[in-house]
Amino acid sequence: MIPGLEPVPLRELQALGSPRVWSVEGQLDEMPSLTPVRGTIRAEHLGNLLEVEGSVQTIICLRCDRCLGHFNQQLSAVSRELIWLGTEPSDDHLAQTGLDPTSPEGLMECLDPRGDFEPERWIYEQLSLQMSVVNRCGEHCPGMPQQPADGAASHGEKSPDPRWQALKDLQSSMQRNGTHHD
């Protein structure tokens, strides 16, 4: 846990009457990184809404999905989010607060007004949203290791993986028996 980012009761944020600001520097338990997560976040209780905004960054080490090599990726999140405090809001509730219920930037999350705001969890979520679905080390990626052609193995190159031999034997026996499946 990053020191100073302990969960804060929403009632405590409401009693402040002004925004609370956290300076962030440390390691997230759920996201190992090469550099500490650094930045700031700010949360302000606005009645039925909690406005959270922040800017954080770190560098993580990933494994390429194509070549399986390791590479570093910088994660940087600059975000502003409105969180509804209470049960799922109706369109009327949103209209009263001046929010458009059809807006794509609309409310995505709800918190129990008697619960806590977890700044470290919010940071983790914002950085996670910046991660690629497919990890590629870049344009220089050599791609998947290539198997040599059948004739290449006879020239002293590495032979194919022996674990595939059972499949090759099965294919051969099926071809000999005249059964061919695609």
Contacts in CASP RR format, 6 or more apart in sequence:
PFRMAT RR
TARGET T0000
AUTHOR 0000-0000-0000
METHOD contacts of the structure
MODEL  1
MIPGLEPVPLRELQALGSPRVWSVEGQLDEMPSLTPVRGTIRAEHLGNLL
EVEGSVQTIICLRCDRCLGHFNQQLSAVSRELIWLGTEPSDDHLAQTGLD
PTSPEGLMECLDPRGDFEPERWIYEQLSLQMSVVNRCGEHCPGMPQQPAD
GAASHGEKSPDPRWQALKDLQSSMQRNGTHHD
1 29 0 8 1.000
1 120 0 8 1.000
2 24 0 8 1.000
2 25 0 8 1.000
2 26 0 8 1.000
2 27 0 8 1.000
2 28 0 8 1.000
2 37 0 8 1.000
2 120 0 8 1.000
2 123 0 8 1.000
3 26 0 8 1.000
4 22 0 8 1.000
5 22 0 8 1.000
5 24 0 8 1.000
5 118 0 8 1.000
5 119 0 8 1.000
5 120 0 8 1.000
5 123 0 8 1.000
6 120 0 8 1.000
7 116 0 8 1.000
7 117 0 8 1.000
7 118 0 8 1.000
7 119 0 8 1.000
8 20 0 8 1.000
8 43 0 8 1.000
8 116 0 8 1.000
8 117 0 8 1.000
8 119 0 8 1.000
9 115 0 8 1.000
9 116 0 8 1.000
10 45 0 8 1.000
10 50 0 8 1.000
10 85 0 8 1.000
10 111 0 8 1.000
10 112 0 8 1.000
10 113 0 8 1.000
10 114 0 8 1.000
10 115 0 8 1.000
10 116 0 8 1.000
10 117 0 8 1.000
11 113 0 8 1.000
11 114 0 8 1.000
11 115 0 8 1.000
13 20 0 8 1.000
13 43 0 8 1.000
13 44 0 8 1.000
13 45 0 8 1.000
13 50 0 8 1.000
13 117 0 8 1.000
14 45 0 8 1.000
14 47 0 8 1.000
16 45 0 8 1.000
17 44 0 8 1.000
17 45 0 8 1.000
18 44 0 8 1.000
19 42 0 8 1.000
19 43 0 8 1.000
19 44 0 8 1.000
20 42 0 8 1.000
20 43 0 8 1.000
20 44 0 8 1.000
21 40 0 8 1.000
21 41 0 8 1.000
21 42 0 8 1.000
22 40 0 8 1.000
22 41 0 8 1.000
22 42 0 8 1.000
22 119 0 8 1.000
23 39 0 8 1.000
23 40 0 8 1.000
24 37 0 8 1.000
24 38 0 8 1.000
24 39 0 8 1.000
24 40 0 8 1.000
24 41 0 8 1.000
24 56 0 8 1.000
24 119 0 8 1.000
24 123 0 8 1.000
25 36 0 8 1.000
25 37 0 8 1.000
25 38 0 8 1.000
25 39 0 8 1.000
26 36 0 8 1.000
26 37 0 8 1.000
26 38 0 8 1.000
27 33 0 8 1.000
27 36 0 8 1.000
27 37 0 8 1.000
28 37 0 8 1.000
28 58 0 8 1.000
28 120 0 8 1.000
28 123 0 8 1.000
28 124 0 8 1.000
28 127 0 8 1.000
30 124 0 8 1.000
31 37 0 8 1.000
31 58 0 8 1.000
31 60 0 8 1.000
31 124 0 8 1.000
31 127 0 8 1.000
31 128 0 8 1.000
32 60 0 8 1.000
32 61 0 8 1.000
33 58 0 8 1.000
33 59 0 8 1.000
33 60 0 8 1.000
33 75 0 8 1.000
34 58 0 8 1.000
34 59 0 8 1.000
34 60 0 8 1.000
34 61 0 8 1.000
34 72 0 8 1.000
35 58 0 8 1.000
35 59 0 8 1.000
36 58 0 8 1.000
37 56 0 8 1.000
37 57 0 8 1.000
37 58 0 8 1.000
37 123 0 8 1.000
37 127 0 8 1.000
38 56 0 8 1.000
38 57 0 8 1.000
38 58 0 8 1.000
39 54 0 8 1.000
39 55 0 8 1.000
39 56 0 8 1.000
39 57 0 8 1.000
40 54 0 8 1.000
40 55 0 8 1.000
40 56 0 8 1.000
41 52 0 8 1.000
41 53 0 8 1.000
41 54 0 8 1.000
41 55 0 8 1.000
41 56 0 8 1.000
41 119 0 8 1.000
41 122 0 8 1.000
41 123 0 8 1.000
42 52 0 8 1.000
42 53 0 8 1.000
42 54 0 8 1.000
43 50 0 8 1.000
43 51 0 8 1.000
43 52 0 8 1.000
43 117 0 8 1.000
43 119 0 8 1.000
44 50 0 8 1.000
44 51 0 8 1.000
45 85 0 8 1.000
47 85 0 8 1.000
48 84 0 8 1.000
48 85 0 8 1.000
48 86 0 8 1.000
48 89 0 8 1.000
48 93 0 8 1.000
48 97 0 8 1.000
49 82 0 8 1.000
49 83 0 8 1.000
49 84 0 8 1.000
49 85 0 8 1.000
49 97 0 8 1.000
50 82 0 8 1.000
50 83 0 8 1.000
50 85 0 8 1.000
50 111 0 8 1.000
50 117 0 8 1.000
51 80 0 8 1.000
51 81 0 8 1.000
51 82 0 8 1.000
51 83 0 8 1.000
52 79 0 8 1.000
52 80 0 8 1.000
52 81 0 8 1.000
52 82 0 8 1.000
52 83 0 8 1.000
52 117 0 8 1.000
52 122 0 8 1.000
53 79 0 8 1.000
53 80 0 8 1.000
53 81 0 8 1.000
54 77 0 8 1.000
54 78 0 8 1.000
54 79 0 8 1.000
54 80 0 8 1.000
54 126 0 8 1.000
55 76 0 8 1.000
55 77 0 8 1.000
55 78 0 8 1.000
55 79 0 8 1.000
56 76 0 8 1.000
56 77 0 8 1.000
56 123 0 8 1.000
56 126 0 8 1.000
56 127 0 8 1.000
57 74 0 8 1.000
57 75 0 8 1.000
57 76 0 8 1.000
57 77 0 8 1.000
58 74 0 8 1.000
58 75 0 8 1.000
58 127 0 8 1.000
59 72 0 8 1.000
59 73 0 8 1.000
59 74 0 8 1.000
59 75 0 8 1.000
60 72 0 8 1.000
60 73 0 8 1.000
60 75 0 8 1.000
60 131 0 8 1.000
61 70 0 8 1.000
61 71 0 8 1.000
61 72 0 8 1.000
61 73 0 8 1.000
62 70 0 8 1.000
62 71 0 8 1.000
62 72 0 8 1.000
62 73 0 8 1.000
62 135 0 8 1.000
63 69 0 8 1.000
63 70 0 8 1.000
63 71 0 8 1.000
63 135 0 8 1.000
64 70 0 8 1.000
64 71 0 8 1.000
64 135 0 8 1.000
64 136 0 8 1.000
64 137 0 8 1.000
64 138 0 8 1.000
64 141 0 8 1.000
65 134 0 8 1.000
65 135 0 8 1.000
65 136 0 8 1.000
66 136 0 8 1.000
66 137 0 8 1.000
66 141 0 8 1.000
66 143 0 8 1.000
66 144 0 8 1.000
67 137 0 8 1.000
67 141 0 8 1.000
67 142 0 8 1.000
67 143 0 8 1.000
67 144 0 8 1.000
67 145 0 8 1.000
69 137 0 8 1.000
71 135 0 8 1.000
71 137 0 8 1.000
71 138 0 8 1.000
73 131 0 8 1.000
73 132 0 8 1.000
73 135 0 8 1.000
75 127 0 8 1.000
75 130 0 8 1.000
75 131 0 8 1.000
76 130 0 8 1.000
77 123 0 8 1.000
77 126 0 8 1.000
77 127 0 8 1.000
77 129 0 8 1.000
77 130 0 8 1.000
79 126 0 8 1.000
81 108 0 8 1.000
81 109 0 8 1.000
81 122 0 8 1.000
82 99 0 8 1.000
82 106 0 8 1.000
82 107 0 8 1.000
83 107 0 8 1.000
83 109 0 8 1.000
83 110 0 8 1.000
83 111 0 8 1.000
83 117 0 8 1.000
84 93 0 8 1.000
84 107 0 8 1.000
84 109 0 8 1.000
84 110 0 8 1.000
84 111 0 8 1.000
85 110 0 8 1.000
85 111 0 8 1.000
85 112 0 8 1.000
85 113 0 8 1.000
86 110 0 8 1.000
86 111 0 8 1.000
86 112 0 8 1.000
86 113 0 8 1.000
87 110 0 8 1.000
88 110 0 8 1.000
89 107 0 8 1.000
89 110 0 8 1.000
91 101 0 8 1.000
94 100 0 8 1.000
94 101 0 8 1.000
94 107 0 8 1.000
95 101 0 8 1.000
99 106 0 8 1.000
99 107 0 8 1.000
100 106 0 8 1.000
111 117 0 8 1.000
147 160 0 8 1.000
148 157 0 8 1.000
148 158 0 8 1.000
153 159 0 8 1.000
153 160 0 8 1.000
174 180 0 8 1.000
174 181 0 8 1.000
END
